[in-house]
Amino acid sequence: MAEPASRTAVADPPPPAAGADPSTSPGWRQVLTVATAVVAAVFGAQVVTSALPPAWQDLLFRTPLAIVLLAAGTVGLLARIARREASSRPR
Protein backbone atom coordinates (compact mmCIF):
# COMPACT_ATOMS: atom_id res chain seq x y z
CA MET A 1 0.00 0.00 0.00
CA ALA A 2 1.50 3.34 -1.03
CA GLU A 3 1.84 6.23 1.40
CA PRO A 4 -0.05 9.46 0.76
CA ALA A 5 1.93 12.12 -1.09
CA SER A 6 1.66 14.58 1.82
CA ARG A 7 3.84 12.47 4.12
CA THR A 8 7.57 13.07 4.08
CA ALA A 9 10.24 10.47 4.61
CA VAL A 10 12.71 10.76 7.46
CA ALA A 11 15.54 11.38 4.99
CA ASP A 12 13.83 14.37 3.38
CA PRO A 13 15.31 17.73 4.44
CA PRO A 14 12.94 19.97 6.36
CA PRO A 15 11.28 22.72 4.35
CA PRO A 16 12.80 26.19 4.82
CA ALA A 17 11.20 28.27 7.52
CA ALA A 18 8.86 31.03 6.43
CA GLY A 19 10.93 34.10 5.66
CA ALA A 20 14.23 32.23 6.06
CA ASP A 21 17.08 33.48 3.94
CA PRO A 22 19.57 30.70 3.08
CA SER A 23 22.26 33.30 2.37
CA THR A 24 22.43 34.14 6.09
CA SER A 25 23.92 30.78 7.05
CA PRO A 26 27.70 30.96 7.44
CA GLY A 27 29.94 29.57 4.72
CA TRP A 28 33.38 28.00 5.02
CA ARG A 29 35.10 31.36 4.69
CA GLN A 30 33.21 32.82 7.65
CA VAL A 31 33.76 29.68 9.76
CA LEU A 32 37.49 29.69 9.05
CA THR A 33 37.71 33.43 9.77
CA VAL A 34 36.05 32.99 13.17
CA ALA A 35 38.20 29.94 13.96
CA THR A 36 41.36 31.87 13.08
CA ALA A 37 40.25 34.79 15.24
CA VAL A 38 39.58 32.48 18.20
CA VAL A 39 42.97 30.78 17.87
CA ALA A 40 44.69 34.19 17.62
CA ALA A 41 42.83 35.42 20.71
CA VAL A 42 43.84 32.35 22.73
CA PHE A 43 47.45 32.67 21.58
CA GLY A 44 47.41 36.39 22.44
CA ALA A 45 46.01 35.64 25.90
CA GLN A 46 48.81 33.11 26.45
CA VAL A 47 51.46 35.66 25.45
CA VAL A 48 49.94 38.33 27.71
CA THR A 49 49.68 35.87 30.59
CA SER A 50 53.31 34.85 30.24
CA ALA A 51 54.31 38.52 30.45
CA LEU A 52 52.51 39.04 33.77
CA PRO A 53 54.48 39.22 37.01
CA PRO A 54 54.70 35.85 38.83
CA ALA A 55 52.33 37.00 41.58
CA TRP A 56 49.61 37.80 39.05
CA GLN A 57 50.23 34.52 37.24
CA ASP A 58 49.69 32.69 40.54
CA LEU A 59 46.43 34.61 41.06
CA LEU A 60 45.27 33.62 37.59
CA PHE A 61 46.35 29.97 37.70
CA ARG A 62 45.71 29.05 41.34
CA THR A 63 42.27 30.60 41.74
CA PRO A 64 39.05 30.01 39.78
CA LEU A 65 39.39 33.48 38.22
CA ALA A 66 39.88 32.12 34.70
CA ILE A 67 36.81 29.89 35.06
CA VAL A 68 34.71 32.81 36.30
CA LEU A 69 35.85 34.98 33.39
CA LEU A 70 35.11 32.23 30.85
CA ALA A 71 31.68 31.57 32.39
CA ALA A 72 30.82 35.29 32.38
CA GLY A 73 31.90 35.59 28.75
CA THR A 74 29.84 32.56 27.77
CA VAL A 75 26.74 33.87 29.56
CA GLY A 76 27.19 37.26 27.91
CA LEU A 77 27.53 35.72 24.46
CA LEU A 78 24.48 33.49 24.95
CA ALA A 79 22.42 36.43 26.21
CA ARG A 80 23.44 38.47 23.17
CA ILE A 81 22.46 35.65 20.82
CA ALA A 82 19.13 35.17 22.61
CA ARG A 83 18.31 38.89 22.43
CA ARG A 84 19.17 39.02 18.72
CA GLU A 85 17.06 35.92 17.97
CA ALA A 86 14.13 37.25 20.03
CA SER A 87 14.18 40.60 18.24
CA SER A 88 14.23 38.95 14.80
CA ARG A 89 11.18 36.74 15.49
CA PRO A 90 7.85 37.91 14.14
CA ARG A 91 5.33 38.84 16.79
C-alpha positions as CSV (number, residue, x, y, z in Angstrom):
1,M,0.0,0.0,0.0
2,A,1.5,3.3,-1.0
3,E,1.8,6.2,1.4
4,P,-0.1,9.5,0.8
5,A,1.9,12.1,-1.1
6,S,1.7,14.6,1.8
7,R,3.8,12.5,4.1
8,T,7.6,13.1,4.1
9,A,10.2,10.5,4.6
10,V,12.7,10.8,7.5
11,A,15.5,11.4,5.0
12,D,13.8,14.4,3.4
13,P,15.3,17.7,4.4
14,P,12.9,20.0,6.4
15,P,11.3,22.7,4.4
16,P,12.8,26.2,4.8
17,A,11.2,28.3,7.5
18,A,8.9,31.0,6.4
19,G,10.9,34.1,5.7
20,A,14.2,32.2,6.1
21,D,17.1,33.5,3.9
22,P,19.6,30.7,3.1
23,S,22.3,33.3,2.4
24,T,22.4,34.1,6.1
25,S,23.9,30.8,7.0
26,P,27.7,31.0,7.4
27,G,29.9,29.6,4.7
28,W,33.4,28.0,5.0
29,R,35.1,31.4,4.7
30,Q,33.2,32.8,7.7
31,V,33.8,29.7,9.8
32,L,37.5,29.7,9.0
33,T,37.7,33.4,9.8
34,V,36.0,33.0,13.2
35,A,38.2,29.9,14.0
36,T,41.4,31.9,13.1
37,A,40.3,34.8,15.2
38,V,39.6,32.5,18.2
39,V,43.0,30.8,17.9
40,A,44.7,34.2,17.6
41,A,42.8,35.4,20.7
42,V,43.8,32.4,22.7
43,F,47.5,32.7,21.6
44,G,47.4,36.4,22.4
45,A,46.0,35.6,25.9
46,Q,48.8,33.1,26.4
47,V,51.5,35.7,25.4
48,V,49.9,38.3,27.7
49,T,49.7,35.9,30.6
50,S,53.3,34.8,30.2
51,A,54.3,38.5,30.4
52,L,52.5,39.0,33.8
53,P,54.5,39.2,37.0
54,P,54.7,35.8,38.8
55,A,52.3,37.0,41.6
56,W,49.6,37.8,39.0
57,Q,50.2,34.5,37.2
58,D,49.7,32.7,40.5
59,L,46.4,34.6,41.1
60,L,45.3,33.6,37.6
61,F,46.3,30.0,37.7
62,R,45.7,29.1,41.3
63,T,42.3,30.6,41.7
64,P,39.1,30.0,39.8
65,L,39.4,33.5,38.2
66,A,39.9,32.1,34.7
67,I,36.8,29.9,35.1
68,V,34.7,32.8,36.3
69,L,35.8,35.0,33.4
70,L,35.1,32.2,30.9
71,A,31.7,31.6,32.4
72,A,30.8,35.3,32.4
73,G,31.9,35.6,28.7
74,T,29.8,32.6,27.8
75,V,26.7,33.9,29.6
76,G,27.2,37.3,27.9
77,L,27.5,35.7,24.5
78,L,24.5,33.5,24.9
79,A,22.4,36.4,26.2
80,R,23.4,38.5,23.2
81,I,22.5,35.7,20.8
82,A,19.1,35.2,22.6
83,R,18.3,38.9,22.4
84,R,19.2,39.0,18.7
85,E,17.1,35.9,18.0
86,A,14.1,37.3,20.0
87,S,14.2,40.6,18.2
88,S,14.2,39.0,14.8
89,R,11.2,36.7,15.5
90,P,7.8,37.9,14.1
91,R,5.3,38.8,16.8
